[in-house]
Amino acid sequence: MASFGIKELVDVLRESAGEDEDINLEGDILDIDFESLGYDSLALFNTIRWVERDLGIALSDEAISVTGTPRALLDEINRAAAQAA
């Protein structure tokens, strides 16, 4: 599998959050925590479940609980994808 990047993650984040206009995913968001981006735990949960289902990977509970930024989530996604390959 090719690396899952920020563009793919932003697409999933937007889909998972619905049509909320308060969420800004423009610019360099890699190191901004999800809460500051406007994502609550439900939106993040939906994002993670989408990634697991569509990429056929499993993220550990520990990885999910410590994931606070898009960069950290991308690292976890790509690590799990590499292990699954």
N, CA, C and O of each residue as an XYZ file, in Angstrom:
340
protein
N       0.841     -1.173      0.000
C       0.000      0.000      0.000
C       0.887      1.238      0.000
O       1.882      1.299      0.722
N       0.528      2.202     -0.798
C       1.240      3.478     -0.797
C       0.986      4.178      0.531
O      -0.004      3.916      1.214
N       1.880      5.051      0.869
C       1.759      5.784      2.121
C       0.453      6.570      2.161
O       0.065      7.201      1.178
N      -0.212      6.525      3.297
C      -1.428      7.291      3.542
C      -0.977      8.672      3.985
O      -0.327      8.802      5.023
N      -1.309      9.706      3.223
C      -0.784     11.039      3.484
C      -1.815     12.012      4.009
O      -2.963     11.654      4.272
N      -1.381     13.248      4.156
C      -2.227     14.283      4.736
C      -3.460     14.564      3.880
O      -4.535     14.817      4.425
N      -3.332     14.526      2.565
C      -4.501     14.770      1.715
C      -5.576     13.719      1.964
O      -6.755     14.048      2.095
N      -5.167     12.460      2.030
C      -6.127     11.383      2.290
C      -6.744     11.538      3.678
O      -7.946     11.345      3.860
N      -5.909     11.889      4.652
C      -6.429     12.058      6.011
C      -7.417     13.215      6.083
O      -8.460     13.092      6.725
N      -7.111     14.325      5.444
C      -8.026     15.473      5.444
C      -9.364     15.079      4.821
O     -10.417     15.456      5.336
N      -9.337     14.333      3.730
C     -10.578     13.871      3.102
C     -11.410     13.041      4.076
O     -12.624     13.222      4.172
N     -10.762     12.141      4.790
C     -11.471     11.287      5.751
C     -11.967     12.125      6.929
O     -13.090     11.931      7.392
N     -11.152     13.043      7.413
C     -11.565     13.904      8.518
C     -12.805     14.709      8.148
O     -13.742     14.819      8.938
N     -12.801     15.268      6.948
C     -13.976     16.049      6.510
C     -15.220     15.174      6.420
O     -16.306     15.576      6.838
N     -15.054     13.989      5.877
C     -16.191     13.073      5.761
C     -16.698     12.654      7.136
O     -17.907     12.559      7.348
N     -15.801     12.408      8.055
C     -16.169     11.937      9.389
C     -16.834     13.010     10.236
O     -17.654     12.700     11.100
N     -16.486     14.269      9.996
C     -17.039     15.359     10.795
C     -18.359     15.873     10.238
O     -19.062     16.623     10.915
N     -18.700     15.490      9.036
C     -19.919     16.001      8.436
C     -19.694     17.380      7.853
O     -18.579     17.713      7.451
N     -20.707     18.156      7.804
C     -20.659     19.466      7.151
C     -20.406     20.598      8.132
O     -20.896     21.706      7.914
N     -19.674     20.366      9.182
C     -19.395     21.386     10.187
C     -18.492     22.460      9.605
O     -17.355     22.177      9.227
N     -18.985     23.683      9.530
C     -18.217     24.773      8.932
C     -17.167     25.338      9.878
O     -16.317     26.113      9.440
N     -17.192     24.981     11.159
C     -16.240     25.515     12.123
C     -14.886     24.822     12.043
O     -13.933     25.272     12.679
N     -14.779     23.753     11.287
C     -13.544     22.995     11.221
C     -12.723     23.466     10.033
O     -13.170     23.402      8.887
N     -11.516     23.940     10.320
C     -10.629     24.455      9.290
C      -9.464     23.484      9.116
O      -8.661     23.296     10.030
N      -9.382     22.879      7.953
C      -8.314     21.931      7.659
C      -7.402     22.457      6.565
O      -6.788     21.678      5.836
N      -7.313     23.757      6.448
C      -6.448     24.387      5.447
C      -5.089     24.687      6.080
O      -4.985     24.874      7.293
N      -4.069     24.729      5.255
C      -2.737     25.083      5.726
C      -2.025     23.912      6.373
O      -2.386     22.753      6.167
N      -1.012     24.231      7.155
C      -0.189     23.219      7.811
C      -0.833     22.813      9.133
O      -0.687     23.498     10.145
N      -1.540     21.697      9.109
C      -2.270     21.246     10.295
C      -1.608     20.045     10.961
O      -2.120     19.546     11.962
N      -0.495     19.574     10.438
C       0.105     18.325     10.913
C       0.353     18.285     12.416
O       0.191     17.234     13.036
N       0.741     19.406     13.011
C       1.100     19.396     14.428
C       0.117     20.146     15.315
O       0.440     20.492     16.452
N      -1.074     20.397     14.801
C      -2.133     21.027     15.596
C      -3.002     19.910     16.167
O      -3.439     19.024     15.433
N      -3.251     19.951     17.477
C      -4.039     18.864     18.071
C      -5.470     18.898     17.542
O      -5.997     19.945     17.167
N      -6.075     17.714     17.527
C      -7.413     17.566     16.951
C      -8.440     18.451     17.653
O      -9.343     18.981     17.006
N      -8.312     18.612     18.946
C      -9.254     19.465     19.676
C      -9.198     20.906     19.165
O     -10.237     21.536     18.968
N      -7.989     21.426     18.950
C      -7.836     22.787     18.418
C      -8.370     22.902     16.991
O      -8.797     23.977     16.572
N      -8.348     21.807     16.253
C      -8.896     21.797     14.896
C     -10.428     21.725     14.903
O     -11.068     21.914     13.868
N     -11.005     21.452     16.066
C     -12.460     21.383     16.173
C     -13.021     19.975     16.159
O     -14.225     19.782     15.988
N     -12.152     18.988     16.339
C     -12.596     17.597     16.315
C     -12.831     17.091     17.720
O     -11.956     17.173     18.582
N     -14.021     16.567     17.938
C     -14.317     15.950     19.227
C     -14.016     14.459     19.140
O     -13.620     13.957     18.088
N     -14.204     13.769     20.231
C     -13.859     12.346     20.273
C     -14.695     11.518     19.302
O     -14.199     10.531     18.757
N     -15.950     11.896     19.074
C     -16.795     11.136     18.152
C     -16.294     11.269     16.713
O     -16.236     10.279     15.984
N     -15.936     12.474     16.305
C     -15.418     12.667     14.945
C     -14.113     11.913     14.754
O     -13.884     11.317     13.702
N     -13.260     11.939     15.765
C     -11.997     11.214     15.670
C     -12.238      9.709     15.660
O     -11.579      8.984     14.914
N     -13.171      9.233     16.477
C     -13.539      7.819     16.483
C     -14.018      7.398     15.091
O     -13.605      6.357     14.579
N     -14.884      8.203     14.485
C     -15.387      7.889     13.142
C     -14.262      7.863     12.120
O     -14.254      7.020     11.223
N     -13.322      8.772     12.249
C     -12.168      8.811     11.350
C     -11.350      7.535     11.475
O     -10.997      6.913     10.473
N     -11.055      7.155     12.698
C     -10.231      5.969     12.943
C     -10.933      4.713     12.444
O     -10.297      3.853     11.835
N     -12.216      4.596     12.689
C     -12.959      3.414     12.218
C     -12.988      3.363     10.700
O     -12.867      2.284     10.120
N     -13.148      4.514     10.040
C     -13.128      4.550      8.577
C     -11.783      4.052      8.066
O     -11.723      3.222      7.159
N     -10.703      4.565      8.654
C      -9.352      4.176      8.233
C      -9.160      2.679      8.417
O      -8.669      2.002      7.513
N      -9.539      2.159      9.568
C      -9.368      0.719      9.816
C     -10.158     -0.110      8.815
O      -9.644     -1.085      8.266
N     -11.398      0.273      8.579
C     -12.254     -0.490      7.663
C     -11.743     -0.417      6.226
O     -11.590     -1.446      5.567
N     -11.483      0.777      5.747
C     -11.131      0.932      4.340
C      -9.696      0.537      4.011
O      -9.410      0.148      2.879
N      -8.797      0.630      4.972
C      -7.417      0.226      4.722
C      -7.139     -1.195      5.184
O      -6.071     -1.743      4.908
N      -8.098     -1.798      5.890
C      -7.916     -3.167      6.349
C      -6.828     -3.301      7.393
O      -6.087     -4.284      7.405
N      -6.731     -2.319      8.266
C      -5.722     -2.360      9.326
C      -6.404     -2.221     10.674
O      -7.580     -1.867     10.759
N      -5.658     -2.502     11.712
C      -6.160     -2.307     13.077
C      -5.183     -1.418     13.816
O      -3.979     -1.676     13.836
N      -5.711     -0.371     14.420
C      -4.896      0.506     15.249
C      -5.102      0.094     16.697
O      -6.230     -0.145     17.127
N      -4.020      0.012     17.438
C      -4.133     -0.397     18.837
C      -4.838      0.678     19.646
O      -4.811      1.857     19.293
N      -5.475      0.255     20.742
C      -6.129      1.214     21.623
C      -5.126      2.223     22.166
O      -5.443      3.403     22.313
N      -3.916      1.759     22.462
C      -2.883      2.659     22.961
C      -2.516      3.692     21.909
O      -2.350      4.870     22.226
N      -2.391      3.267     20.681
C      -2.036      4.185     19.600
C      -3.134      5.220     19.406
O      -2.855      6.399     19.191
N      -4.359      4.782     19.482
C      -5.482      5.691     19.293
C      -5.561      6.689     20.440
O      -5.822      7.869     20.209
N      -5.346      6.245     21.653
C      -5.506      7.134     22.800
C      -4.412      8.187     22.879
O      -4.648      9.261     23.432
N      -3.239      7.922     22.353
C      -2.162      8.902     22.419
C      -2.078      9.755     21.156
O      -1.256     10.668     21.085
N      -2.893      9.479     20.186
C      -2.862     10.222     18.937
C      -3.564     11.548     19.141
O      -4.780     11.595     19.329
N      -2.797     12.621     19.104
C      -3.385     13.926     19.344
C      -3.294     14.876     18.175
O      -3.954     15.915     18.172
N      -2.487     14.542     17.175
C      -2.309     15.422     16.019
C      -2.430     14.612     14.732
O      -2.271     13.392     14.751
N      -2.706     15.273     13.631
C      -2.733     14.560     12.358
C      -1.411     13.837     12.065
O      -1.425     12.726     11.536
N      -0.265     14.459     12.406
C       1.016     13.801     12.164
C       1.111     12.483     12.944
O       1.534     11.468     12.392
N       0.727     12.496     14.198
C       0.795     11.289     15.018
C      -0.149     10.215     14.479
O       0.199      9.035     14.447
N      -1.340     10.627     14.059
C      -2.286      9.655     13.504
C      -1.756      9.076     12.193
O      -1.860      7.870     11.971
N      -1.194      9.910     11.326
C      -0.610      9.408     10.083
C       0.517      8.420     10.358
O       0.628      7.396      9.684
N       1.350      8.726     11.346
C       2.432      7.803     11.712
C       1.871      6.455     12.132
O       2.381      5.414     11.719
N       0.828      6.466     12.947
C       0.218      5.216     13.415
C      -0.432      4.440     12.273
O      -0.308      3.218     12.191
N      -1.123      5.160     11.396
C      -1.766      4.517     10.246
C      -0.716      3.846      9.358
O      -0.873      2.684      8.985
N       0.333      4.557      9.026
C       1.349      4.016      8.140
C       2.151      2.899      8.805
O       2.588      1.970      8.126
N       2.351      2.974     10.114
C       3.021      1.893     10.841
C       2.162      0.623     10.809
O       2.672     -0.469     10.556
N       0.869      0.769     11.063
C      -0.030     -0.392     11.044
C      -0.139     -0.980      9.641
O      -0.186     -2.198      9.474
N      -0.179     -0.112      8.636
C      -0.271     -0.586      7.242
C       0.979     -1.354      6.849
O       0.891     -2.369      6.159
N       2.154     -0.874      7.284
C       3.407     -1.566      6.978
C       3.460     -2.929      7.656
O       3.951     -3.895      7.071
N       2.962     -3.013      8.879
C       2.951     -4.286      9.593
C       1.975     -5.268      8.974
O       2.206     -6.477      8.999
N       0.881     -4.755      8.416
C      -0.129     -5.610      7.809
C       0.306     -6.140      6.451
O      -0.203     -7.159      5.984
N       1.245     -5.451      5.822
C       1.680     -5.819      4.463
C       2.539     -7.080      4.464
O       2.986     -7.524      3.406
